[in-house]
């Protein structure tokens, strides 16, 4: 695969690196590597990125980009998010081509999960 001029890495703010790591390990089985107390890198098996210590957070309301996950079982993923102290921002809704919900991680960053199954 040609890597030239492709998205290679994502960086996101986190108010609490430990909570962020715990959440993404529990819900999405991500791996982490710490670089000091204020930065951790992640690998989700598809893309790599990192979380840096910050008082800010990403949300669509603030004009931020929205990171969207895919799930083959939307309800199961929503339950995992809720059990790991994620907050549901928008319950599951339909749109042309699928269904999705929005959530925030325990430090306030907004994400979405979508599926084309069960429409």
JOVEN-V669614 format. One record per backbone hydrogen bond with DSSP energy under -1.0 kcal/mol. CO is the residue of the C=O (numbers start at 0). NH is the residue of the N-H. E is the energy in kcal/mol with one decimal. If there is no record, write none. Layout:
BEGIN
[[CO,NH,E] [CO,NH,E]]
END
This chain:
BEGIN
[[2,5,-1.8] [9,49,-2.4] [11,51,-2.3] [13,53,-2.3] [15,19,-2.3] [16,20,-2.6] [17,21,-2.4] [18,22,-2.5] [19,23,-2.4] [20,24,-2.3] [21,25,-2.3] [22,26,-2.8] [23,27,-1.3] [23,29,-1.6] [24,28,-1.1] [30,42,-1.9] [32,40,-3.1] [37,52,-2.3] [38,34,-2.8] [39,50,-2.8] [40,32,-2.1] [41,48,-2.0] [42,30,-2.0] [46,43,-2.1] [47,9,-1.2] [48,41,-3.2] [49,11,-2.5] [50,39,-2.2] [51,13,-1.9] [57,109,-2.7] [58,63,-2.3] [59,62,-1.7] [66,111,-2.0] [68,113,-2.6] [72,76,-2.2] [73,77,-2.5] [74,78,-2.3] [75,79,-2.1] [76,80,-2.3] [77,81,-2.4] [78,82,-2.5] [79,83,-1.4] [80,85,-2.7] [81,84,-1.5] [86,103,-2.5] [89,101,-1.8] [92,99,-2.4] [94,97,-2.7] [97,94,-2.7] [98,114,-2.4] [99,92,-2.6] [100,112,-2.4] [101,88,-2.1] [101,89,-1.5] [102,110,-3.0] [103,86,-2.3] [104,107,-2.3] [108,104,-2.1] [110,102,-2.4] [111,68,-3.1] [112,100,-2.0] [113,70,-2.3] [114,98,-2.3]]
END
